[in-house]
Amino acid sequence: MASTTASLDLPVPPERVWQLIGGFDALPDWLPYITESVAAEGGRVRHLRNEDGGVIVERLVAFDDAARSYSYAILDAPFPVTDYLSTLTVREVPGRSGASHVEWSGTFTPTDVSEDEAVALFHGIYADGLAALRNTLEG
């Protein structure tokens, strides 16, 4: 099983960051390459459409509003991996009042690509997503 993590510190209070990204159906609000999210099964499943028209279906597997964290699994996507589980978390930066540390991590099993290729794919998605989050919050 492979894994990767991207993180970012922001000069924004964690509550404000979580208000933007904490909803499982909120990706289009801050992630430009996700153009649509349709909730199903009482909000536990999201059907995402990316800017190329591709569809990704994900299931919420854990949600902790107090800890500002949720985890999800991919049910269907055009990615060369199986057993995908990802977590998005917002924490306070120790010693920096009003600053947030955002972490996006995932584990997965590569299929038809090398581990390095799969890690590079998801690390790029996470890093680009966090850069988009920064732009949304600072823009």
Beta strands, then each sheet from edge to edge (+ up, - down):
strand 1: 2-10
strand 2: 34-40
strand 3: 45-50
strand 4: 55-64
strand 5: 69-76
strand 6: 81-92
strand 7: 100-110
sheet 1: 1+ 7- 6+ 5- 4+ 3- 2+
end
